[in-house]
Every structure is written in C-alpha cells, then in structure tokens.
Amino acid sequence: MNKHSSPLRLLLYTCTLLFLCVSAPVYAIQADTSAYQTQRLKVNSLLAQRSAKFGQYDQSLSQRTGIFGLQTKQDIQNSNEILRQIVLNDNNIFKELKILMEYKDQQVQMIQRNASSTNSRIQSYMTSIKKLQDQNELLKNEAGSAKDTRMLAIYIIIFLGLTLAGSIYFFRKKLKTG
C-alpha cells in the first residue's frame, strides 16, 4: 500500500459522504411535492365545480317558467341559490389556495435551508480538503528533508570511512618503511 494513497482515499470518502448528505433531503422534498400536487388537484377540482356552477347559473337565468315566458319567484330563488353555492365554492377555493401557497412557501424555505446547509457543508469539506492538501505537502517536504539528511549522513560516514581507511593505509606504509 502506498503512503500517498491515504489522502486520496480520504478525499474519496469525503466526496462520497458529501454526495449522500446532498441526496438525502431529496426524499423529504418528494413527500412535500406529493402533498403540494394533491392540494393542486383539490384546487383544480374546486375550479371545475365553479365552472359547472356558472353553467347552471347561466341556464337558470334563461329559465322562464312563468306565464307569458316570464321568470317566476321560484326561478329567481333557484338562480340565487346557485349563485350562493358559487360564492361558497369561491370561499373554499380561497382557503385551499392559501394552503397551496403555504406548501409552496414551505418548499421554498426548505430549498433555501438545504442550499444554505449544503453550501456550508461544501465550504467545510473544501476547508478540510485544503487542510489535508497542506498537511500532505508538509509531510512530503518532511520526507524529502529526512531523505536528504539520511543521504548526508551516508556521505559523511563514507567520507569518514575513506579517511580512516586512507589513514590506516598511510600509517601502515610508514611503519613498513620506517
């Protein structure tokens, strides 16, 4: 195993953790999106009912069951009842639209929180990665200087060994001649 692969492995683990942290909130957003879609369908259903009631109201206005083709009191009351139902339906539409807007606001707030949280996590990861890169560079420099020191020690030992061997040779030669 290579000493230099451990910071790379740590970077890989950090990136994997970042990916998991970013993708986890997606499940919560999907649940909120489902509630939002359900609420939209409810509002659309109320709008369809409103359109149908307006069609009934138009028909009731043209309905004339009285003598000589005039509207009777019953015809007018029927038209007013349909109009009252339209108003009640409109009130329901406003209530449901308010809920729909609250869902939308919650989604926006959640997305903003997630973006802020993700951004801070990314900044933390970048800081950690930078710190690890600096440490890695420092360790490389220390390893290089230790290697240089070791090489210098080897050169000094070789020099001393050669000097000692030369001195022994010189003194032996001098003792033989002298």
RODO-2510 file (C-alpha; in nm, 4 decimals, decimal comma):
residues 178
     n   res          X          Y          Z
     1     m     0,0000     0,0000     0,0000
     2     n     0,1363     0,3415    -0,0965
     3     k     0,1703     0,6167     0,1691
     4     h     0,0432     0,8761    -0,0773
     5     s    -0,2838     0,6908    -0,1465
     6     s    -0,4314     0,7575     0,2017
     7     p    -0,5088     1,1309     0,1407
     8     l    -0,6601     1,0289    -0,1925
     9     r    -0,8720     0,7672    -0,0168
    10     l    -0,9790     1,0259     0,2418
    11     l    -1,0802     1,2608    -0,0397
    12     l    -1,2845     0,9801    -0,1978
    13     y    -1,4611     0,9099     0,1328
    14     t    -1,5280     1,2807     0,1801
    15     c    -1,6800     1,3127    -0,1676
    16     t    -1,8977     1,0056    -0,1082
    17     l    -2,0189     1,1471     0,2234
    18     l    -2,0925     1,4807     0,0558
    19     f    -2,2979     1,3074    -0,2125
    20     l    -2,5009     1,1167     0,0472
    21     c    -2,5657     1,4295     0,2529
    22     v    -2,6825     1,6235    -0,0518
    23     s    -2,9079     1,3481    -0,1883
    24     a    -3,0793     1,2617     0,1447
    25     p    -3,3054     1,5738     0,1580
    26     v    -3,4460     1,4827    -0,1868
    27     y    -3,6721     1,2243    -0,0228
    28     a    -3,8256     1,4881     0,2074
    29     i    -3,8788     1,7220    -0,0884
    30     q    -4,0591     1,4435    -0,2776
    31     a    -4,3036     1,3947     0,0134
    32     d    -4,3763     1,7689     0,0237
    33     t    -4,4128     1,7732    -0,3538
    34     s    -4,6696     1,4944    -0,3261
    35     a    -4,8746     1,6968    -0,0736
    36     y    -4,8411     2,0015    -0,2979
    37     q    -4,9634     1,8040    -0,6008
    38     t    -5,2594     1,6688    -0,4025
    39     q    -5,3501     2,0214    -0,2959
    40     r    -5,3241     2,1433    -0,6564
    41     l    -5,5613     1,8690    -0,7682
    42     k    -5,8051     1,9748    -0,4960
    43     v    -5,7954     2,3381    -0,6127
    44     n    -5,8380     2,2334    -0,9771
    45     s    -6,1384     2,0205    -0,8777
    46     l    -6,2961     2,3179    -0,6980
    47     l    -6,2342     2,5365    -1,0047
    48     a    -6,4031     2,2765    -1,2257
    49     q    -6,7016     2,2716    -0,9871
    50     r    -6,7142     2,6505    -1,0049
    51     s    -6,7229     2,6422    -1,3846
    52     a    -7,0028     2,3848    -1,3749
    53     k    -7,1999     2,6000    -1,1292
    54     f    -7,1623     2,9019    -1,3571
    55     g    -7,3042     2,6930    -1,6409
    56     q    -7,6004     2,6043    -1,4201
    57     y    -7,6388     2,9693    -1,3215
    58     d    -7,6481     3,0781    -1,6876
    59     q    -7,9158     2,8170    -1,7575
    60     s    -8,1190     2,9244    -1,4538
    61     l    -8,1123     3,2878    -1,5718
    62     s    -8,2567     3,1878    -1,9060
    63     q    -8,5182     2,9622    -1,7444
    64     r    -8,8641     3,1218    -1,7573
    65     t    -9,1414     2,9024    -1,6303
    66     g    -9,3969     3,1780    -1,5643
    67     i    -9,6907     3,2925    -1,7675
    68     f    -9,6005     3,4669    -2,0912
    69     g    -9,2375     3,3421    -2,0573
    70     l    -9,1577     3,5468    -1,7503
    71     q    -8,9384     3,4396    -1,4618
    72     t    -9,1167     3,3242    -1,1547
    73     k    -9,0147     3,3818    -0,7970
    74     q    -8,9048     3,0164    -0,7875
    75     d    -8,6791     3,0730    -1,0937
    76     i    -8,5144     3,3735    -0,9274
    77     q    -8,4702     3,1834    -0,5982
    78     n    -8,3130     2,8919    -0,7878
    79     s    -8,0702     3,1315    -0,9604
    80     n    -7,9856     3,2963    -0,6271
    81     e    -7,9242     2,9549    -0,4655
    82     i    -7,6842     2,8584    -0,7433
    83     l    -7,5093     3,1945    -0,7042
    84     r    -7,4821     3,1357    -0,3269
    85     q    -7,3239     2,7952    -0,3943
    86     i    -7,0759     2,9627    -0,6306
    87     v    -6,9794     3,2091    -0,3548
    88     l    -6,9343     2,9253    -0,1021
    89     n    -6,7254     2,7375    -0,3560
    90     d    -6,5164     3,0525    -0,4140
    91     n    -6,4553     3,0745    -0,0377
    92     n    -6,3362     2,7126    -0,0405
    93     i    -6,1127     2,7882    -0,3370
    94     f    -5,9520     3,0779    -0,1462
    95     k    -5,8938     2,8565     0,1611
    96     e    -5,7387     2,5804    -0,0482
    97     l    -5,5262     2,8307    -0,2432
    98     k    -5,3965     2,9676     0,0861
    99     i    -5,2953     2,6148     0,1906
   100     l    -5,1377     2,5633    -0,1525
   101     m    -4,9368     2,8834    -0,1157
   102     e    -4,8234     2,7747     0,2330
   103     y    -4,6984     2,4485     0,0822
   104     k    -4,5142     2,6453    -0,1823
   105     d    -4,3625     2,8769     0,0802
   106     q    -4,2537     2,5751     0,2854
   107     q    -4,0926     2,4233    -0,0221
   108     v    -3,9057     2,7449    -0,0960
   109     q    -3,7897     2,7737     0,2657
   110     m    -3,6802     2,4105     0,2725
   111     i    -3,4891     2,4518    -0,0519
   112     q    -3,3217     2,7643     0,0840
   113     r    -3,2294     2,5848     0,4091
   114     n    -3,0974     2,2872     0,2155
   115     a    -2,8988     2,5128    -0,0163
   116     s    -2,7541     2,7028     0,2788
   117     s    -2,6747     2,3810     0,4661
   118     t    -2,5247     2,2222     0,1566
   119     n    -2,3199     2,5326     0,0872
   120     s    -2,1829     2,5377     0,4414
   121     r    -2,1048     2,1648     0,4219
   122     i    -1,9277     2,2158     0,0903
   123     q    -1,7272     2,5019     0,2417
   124     s    -1,6342     2,2787     0,5362
   125     y    -1,5316     1,9987     0,3023
   126     m    -1,3279     2,2373     0,0922
   127     t    -1,1560     2,3665     0,4070
   128     s    -1,0865     2,0101     0,5188
   129     i    -0,9525     1,9157     0,1770
   130     k    -0,7296     2,2240     0,1716
   131     k    -0,6022     2,1392     0,5201
   132     l    -0,5327     1,7806     0,4131
   133     q    -0,3533     1,9005     0,0998
   134     d    -0,1379     2,1333     0,3116
   135     q    -0,0599     1,8506     0,5541
   136     n     0,0227     1,6223     0,2634
   137     e     0,2603     1,8833     0,1199
   138     l     0,4202     1,9330     0,4619
   139     l     0,4687     1,5568     0,5023
   140     k     0,6199     1,5361     0,1543
   141     n     0,8620     1,8161     0,2433
   142     e     0,9489     1,6499     0,5745
   143     a     1,0016     1,3169     0,3996
   144     g     1,2232     1,4896     0,1433
   145     s     1,4299     1,6656     0,4107
   146     a     1,4595     1,3384     0,6096
   147     k     1,5806     1,1665     0,2935
   148     d     1,8290     1,4497     0,2342
   149     t     1,9507     1,4233     0,5952
   150     r     1,9889     1,0462     0,5615
   151     m     2,1852     1,0877     0,2387
   152     l     2,4095     1,3477     0,4042
   153     a     2,4726     1,1094     0,6944
   154     i     2,5617     0,8322     0,4491
   155     y     2,8042     1,0637     0,2651
   156     i     2,9665     1,1662     0,5947
   157     i     3,0024     0,8003     0,7011
   158     i     3,1535     0,7114     0,3628
   159     f     3,3902     1,0097     0,3847
   160     l     3,4957     0,9165     0,7384
   161     g     3,5355     0,5528     0,6363
   162     l     3,7529     0,6501     0,3403
   163     t     3,9529     0,8895     0,5594
   164     l     4,0011     0,6150     0,8193
   165     a     4,0988     0,3615     0,5507
   166     g     4,3410     0,6141     0,3972
   167     s     4,4911     0,6906     0,7389
   168     i     4,5365     0,3225     0,8195
   169     y     4,6949     0,2641     0,4808
   170     f     4,9261     0,5644     0,5246
   171     f     5,0364     0,4594     0,8772
   172     r     5,0966     0,1004     0,7685
   173     k     5,3019     0,2165     0,4778
   174     k     5,5001     0,4456     0,7079
   175     l     5,5571     0,1680     0,9614
   176     k     5,6812    -0,0690     0,6894
   177     t     5,9217     0,1893     0,5504
   178     g     6,0331     0,3336     0,8678
***
